[in-house]
Amino acid sequence: MTTLQQTLNKRVSLRGIGLHSGAETRVTISPAPADTGIVFQARGGKIKLRALVDTVVDSTNATTLGVNGTRIRMVEHLMAALAGLGLDNAHIEVDGGEVPAADGSSEPFVSLLRAAGRVTLEAWRRPLVVTHPLRVGDDSRWLEVEPSDAFRISYILDHRHPAVGTQVMEYTPSEDDFVRDLAPARTYGFLHDVTALRDRGLALGGSLDNAIVIGEDGPLNPLRFRDEFVRHKVLDLVGDLALLGRPLIGHVRGRNGGHALNAELVSAIEREFEPRPLPARAALTPRAGLVPAPA
C-alpha cells in the first residue's frame, strides 16, 4: 500500500434500502482533498460528521455517527470498503439517515469505489503505531492489540448455534485479500431475534437479500464461505477500526466482539498511542494536489 494518501477519481452513488430503517436511501461518495479524512453529511444538511470514534453515538447492531441531532447509521460496511481499498479522503452524502444495506456486505461498495478509480494525493499517511499491548472486554468477549510490524487481525467467533460453532480467521490485509476474502461476507442474524429487533426499530429492512438469516436448522440462504460469520465479524472490525482516522500498525486479536467493543478498542487506542513521527521527507506542506495513482 502506498504511503501517500488517496481519494476517489470521480463521484459515485448507490441507492438501496436501509437495513434498519427499511426506507429507501442513497449514498453519494465524492473525492476530497488531502487530510480531509472521511466526512459524512446528511443530504440537505449543513452538519459534517467526521468518521472518527468521537462522533459515534450508537453501537447497537450497527455503527451510528452523530453530531447535534444529525444521525447517519450503518456506516461500517462502507468504511471497511474505503479502508480495504486504501482510500483516505472522501466526502459522503447520505439520503435517509442510513447507508444502504446493499447485499449486507462491503462488496457492492468495493465495486462502486473501484469503478470511480482513485488518485494519489501529495500528502503522507500518518500511521498510528502500537508500542505496547492493550486490551478491552472481559473473559468471554474481548479485543486486544499488540505491537507488530504491520496491521493484522486474529479473530475467534464462538456461538452455541451449530451453524456457527467455533470459527477462526487470520487476516493480514492486502487489497486483493480484502476484495476476495472479506468484502463479500454478509451480515447475519437469527430468526428468533427478528421480532425483538423490529420492536426496537431495528432490522425493519432486513431480508434474505441483505443478510444471512439463521433459523433453528441453519442458514435460510446459501453461504458464500463456510466461515462467512467470522469473516463478517472481521469485516466489521476493519470498518470500525477505520474510525481511528489513520492506518493502524499493530496486531489486533479478538473473540466474540461487536460494534460496541470495537468502538471501545478504538477509543482506548486513540487515548493510549500517539501518531508515529513523520519522516523528514514528509515535511512538505500537505496540499490537495493530485498525482497519478500507482498501478
C-alpha positions in Angstrom: 0.0 0.0 0.0 1.3 3.4 -0.9 2.4 5.7 1.9 0.7 8.6 0.2 -2.9 9.5 0.8 -5.5 8.6 -1.8 -9.0 9.7 -2.8 -11.6 8.8 -5.5 -11.2 10.0 -9.0 -14.9 10.8 -9.5 -18.2 11.0 -7.7 -20.3 7.8 -7.5 -23.7 6.9 -6.0 -25.6 3.8 -4.7 -29.3 3.6 -4.0 -30.9 0.9 -1.8 -32.9 0.1 1.3 -31.7 0.8 4.8 -31.2 -2.4 6.8 -32.6 -1.0 10.0 -34.9 1.8 8.8 -36.5 -0.1 6.0 -36.6 3.2 4.0 -35.1 3.9 0.6 -31.8 5.7 0.9 -28.9 6.7 -1.2 -25.2 7.3 -0.6 -23.0 9.6 -2.8 -19.3 9.4 -2.4 -17.1 12.2 -3.8 -13.4 13.0 -3.9 -11.9 15.1 -1.1 -8.6 16.9 -0.6 -5.7 15.6 1.4 -6.0 15.5 5.2 -9.8 15.7 4.9 -10.4 12.2 6.1 -13.8 10.5 5.7 -16.6 13.0 6.2 -20.3 12.2 6.2 -23.1 14.7 5.6 -26.9 14.2 5.5 -28.3 15.4 2.2 -29.6 18.9 2.5 -28.0 19.3 5.9 -25.1 21.6 7.0 -23.5 19.5 9.7 -20.5 17.4 8.7 -19.7 14.3 10.7 -16.1 13.2 10.6 -15.8 9.5 10.6 -14.0 9.3 14.0 -14.8 7.4 17.1 -15.6 10.6 18.9 -18.7 11.0 16.7 -20.1 7.5 17.4 -23.4 7.9 19.2 -24.7 4.4 19.0 -23.1 0.9 18.5 -26.3 -1.2 18.8 -26.3 -3.6 15.9 -24.6 -1.0 13.7 -22.2 1.9 14.0 -24.1 5.3 14.0 -22.4 8.6 13.8 -24.0 11.7 15.1 -23.5 15.4 15.9 -26.1 17.9 17.2 -29.1 15.7 16.3 -27.8 14.6 12.9 -27.5 10.8 12.7 -26.1 8.6 10.0 -26.4 4.9 10.7 -24.8 1.7 9.3 -21.5 3.2 8.2 -19.3 0.2 8.9 -19.5 -1.7 5.6 -18.7 1.4 3.6 -15.9 2.4 6.0 -14.5 -1.1 5.6 -14.6 -0.8 1.8 -12.8 2.6 1.9 -10.1 1.2 4.3 -9.7 -2.0 2.4 -9.1 -0.1 -0.9 -6.7 2.4 0.8 -8.9 5.4 0.3 -8.1 8.0 3.0 -10.2 11.0 1.9 -13.9 11.2 0.8 -17.0 13.3 1.2 -20.1 11.1 1.7 -23.6 12.4 1.3 -26.4 10.2 2.7 -30.1 10.5 1.9 -32.4 9.0 4.5 -30.0 8.9 7.5 -28.7 5.4 6.8 -26.2 4.0 4.3 -27.9 1.5 2.0 -27.6 -2.1 3.1 -26.9 -3.3 -0.4 -26.4 -7.1 0.0 -25.3 -6.9 3.6 -21.6 -6.9 2.7 -18.9 -4.5 1.5 -18.7 -6.0 -2.0 -21.2 -3.5 -3.7 -19.3 -0.6 -2.2 -16.0 -2.1 -3.4 -17.3 -2.4 -6.9 -18.6 1.2 -6.7 -15.4 2.6 -5.5 -13.2 0.7 -7.9 -15.4 2.0 -10.8 -14.7 5.5 -9.5 -11.0 5.0 -9.8 -8.5 6.7 -7.5 -5.8 9.3 -7.4 -2.8 9.7 -5.1 -2.5 12.9 -3.2 0.7 14.8 -2.3 0.4 14.2 1.4 1.8 11.4 3.6 -0.3 9.0 5.6 0.2 9.2 9.3 0.0 5.7 10.8 -0.7 5.1 14.4 1.8 2.6 15.8 1.0 0.3 18.7 4.0 0.3 21.1 2.7 -2.0 23.9 -0.3 -4.3 24.5 -3.8 -3.0 25.2 -6.9 -5.0 26.0 -10.7 -4.3 26.4 -13.6 -6.5 27.3 -14.0 -9.5 29.6 -13.2 -13.2 29.6 -15.9 -14.1 27.0 -15.8 -11.1 24.7 -12.6 -9.2 24.3 -10.3 -7.3 21.9 -6.6 -6.6 22.3 -3.9 -5.0 20.2 -0.1 -5.6 20.5 3.0 -4.3 18.6 3.6 -5.7 15.1 5.4 -4.5 12.0 2.2 -4.5 10.1 -1.6 -4.4 10.5 -3.1 -7.8 11.0 -6.1 -9.4 12.7 -6.6 -12.8 14.5 -10.2 -13.5 15.4 -12.2 -16.2 17.1 -16.0 -16.4 16.9 -17.8 -18.8 19.3 -21.5 -19.4 19.2 -23.7 -22.2 20.7 -25.7 -22.5 17.5 -24.3 -25.4 15.5 -24.5 -23.5 12.2 -21.9 -21.1 13.6 -19.9 -23.1 16.2 -16.3 -22.0 16.5 -14.7 -20.2 13.6 -11.2 -18.7 13.4 -9.7 -16.3 10.9 -6.2 -14.9 10.5 -6.1 -11.8 8.3 -3.1 -9.9 7.0 -4.6 -7.4 4.7 -3.7 -6.5 1.2 -6.2 -5.1 -1.3 -6.6 -8.3 -3.1 -7.1 -10.3 0.1 -9.7 -7.8 1.3 -11.7 -7.9 -2.0 -11.5 -11.7 -2.2 -11.8 -12.8 1.4 -13.6 -10.2 3.4 -15.7 -7.8 1.3 -18.3 -10.4 0.2 -19.0 -11.6 3.8 -22.6 -10.6 4.7 -24.1 -9.5 8.0 -26.1 -12.2 9.8 -28.8 -12.6 12.4 -31.0 -15.2 14.0 -34.6 -15.8 13.0 -35.7 -15.9 16.7 -34.4 -12.4 17.2 -36.2 -10.7 14.4 -39.4 -9.8 16.3 -37.4 -8.3 19.2 -35.2 -6.3 16.8 -38.2 -4.9 14.9 -39.9 -3.9 18.2 -36.8 -1.8 18.9 -37.0 -0.2 15.4 -34.1 -2.3 14.1 -33.8 -4.6 11.1 -37.0 -3.2 9.5 -35.4 -3.5 6.0 -33.8 -6.8 6.7 -34.4 -9.7 4.3 -32.7 -12.7 2.7 -31.4 -10.2 0.1 -29.3 -8.2 2.5 -28.5 -10.6 5.4 -27.9 -14.2 6.3 -30.8 -15.4 8.4 -30.1 -18.3 10.7 -33.1 -20.5 11.6 -33.3 -23.4 14.0 -31.8 -25.8 11.5 -29.3 -23.5 9.9 -29.0 -20.6 7.4 -32.1 -19.9 5.3 -30.0 -18.7 2.4 -26.8 -20.2 0.9 -23.4 -19.2 2.4 -20.7 -17.6 0.3 -18.0 -19.0 2.6 -18.1 -21.9 5.0 -16.9 -19.5 7.7 -18.8 -16.4 6.5 -19.8 -15.5 10.0 -16.3 -14.9 11.3 -15.3 -13.2 8.1 -18.1 -10.7 8.6 -17.0 -10.1 12.2 -13.5 -9.2 10.8 -15.1 -7.0 8.1 -17.0 -5.1 10.7 -13.8 -4.7 12.8 -11.9 -3.3 9.8 -14.7 -0.8 9.2 -14.8 0.3 12.9 -11.0 0.5 13.2 -11.1 3.0 10.3 -12.7 5.3 12.9 -9.2 6.0 14.1 -8.9 8.2 11.0 -5.4 6.8 10.2 -3.9 3.5 9.4 -3.1 1.2 12.4 0.2 -0.6 12.7 -0.4 -3.4 15.2 -1.8 -6.9 15.6 -5.4 -7.0 16.7 -6.8 -10.1 18.4 -10.4 -10.7 19.3 -13.1 -13.1 20.5 -16.8 -12.5 20.1 -16.6 -8.8 19.6 -19.2 -6.4 18.2 -19.6 -2.8 17.3 -19.7 -1.5 20.9 -16.5 -3.4 21.8 -14.9 -2.3 18.5 -15.6 1.3 19.4 -14.2 0.7 22.9 -10.9 -0.6 21.5 -10.6 2.3 19.0 -11.2 4.8 21.9 -8.6 3.1 24.0 -6.0 3.0 21.2 -6.6 6.7 20.5 -6.1 7.6 24.2 -3.0 5.4 24.6 -0.9 5.9 21.5 0.5 8.9 19.7 0.8 9.0 15.9 4.2 8.0 14.6 6.5 11.0 13.9 6.6 11.7 10.2 9.9 11.1 8.3 11.9 14.2 7.3 10.7 14.0 3.7 7.1 14.4 5.0 7.9 18.0 6.0 6.5 19.2 2.7 3.3 21.1 3.2 0.3 18.8 2.6 -1.9 20.0 -0.2 -4.7 18.8 -2.3 -2.7 18.3 -5.5 -3.2 15.1 -7.4 -0.7 12.8 -8.8 -1.4 9.6 -10.8 -2.2 6.6 -8.6 0.2 3.6 -8.9 -1.0 0.7 -11.0 
